[in-house]
Amino acid sequence: MQPDSRAAGFRKKWRILATCGVVLVGLGVSFVGEGIIAKANAAEDAGFSGSIYWFSMGLLGLAALNAGICCIADAAKHRFWMEYYSRSGRPR
């Protein structure tokens, strides 16, 4: 595998992961906010169906937020290797 193709492979993965990470973080924060608003607006006598909505929105939001943070961290790793292989061409 040539140095340029390695760097190009890492660049492609970095762009995909960074974009997905930013989208997932925004989606997660939005879902968590929606869950908080739903809980604040829910009546105490809404029962199980009212509480399952805000719980599921918060749960999905936290899962998306966590996945987004993981994607951004993985993108940072790919960015490092992209820079490394584009400069040196091979590991030391």
N, C-alpha and C positions, 0 to 999 in steps of 0.2 A: 504494500500500500504506500503510495507516494505521500509526501508531506502535505501537498496541497489538497489531496483528496481527504486526508484525515481532518485537516482544518475545516474543509468544506462540510464534512459530515457533522463535526461538532457545531459548526455555525448553524446548520439546518436544525439540529436538535435544540440548540440554544434559542433560536427564534420561536420555534413551536412551543417549547416549554415556558418561556418567558411570557408569551402572549396568553397562553392558557392559564398560567398562574395569576396574571393580573386580572383576567376575566373572572376566574374562580374566587379570588379575594373580594372583588366587587360584588359578585353574586352572593357570597356568603354573608357579607356585611348587610346587604339589602334584606336577605331572608331573616337574619337575626333581628334587624330593626322592625321588620314586619311582624315577627313573633312577639316582640316587646309591645308594639302598638296594639296587637290583637289581645294580648293579656291585659293590658291596661284598660281597654275598652270592653272587655268581656264582663258580663254581669255575674255576680256570685252564684246565682241560681241557674246558670246556663247548662250545668250538668257536664256529663262526660264529653259530649260532642263539641262543646265550646272549648274545653281544655285540650282536647286532642289536636285541634287546629293550631293553637299557638305553640304547643309542645312540638308538633311535627315541623312547623316552620323554623323554630329555633334549632331543632336537631339537624335538619337539612342545612341550615345556615352554618352551623358550626362544622359540619362535615365538609361543606364546600370551602369554608375558610381554611380549614386545616389542609385540605388537598391543594389549595392555591399556594399556601406557604411552602408546602413540600415541592410543588412544581417550580417555584421561584428559587428555592435552595438548589434543586437539581440543575436548573438553568445556570446558576452561578458556577456550578462545578463544570458544566460544559463550556461555559465562557472561558474559564481558566485554561482548560485543555485546548480550546481553539486558539487562544493567544499563545500558548506554549508551543504548539505544533506549527503555527504560522511563523514563528520567529526562528526556532531551531531546526525544525524538520524531523527531529527524532529525539527520543528521551535520552537523558545523560546516563 
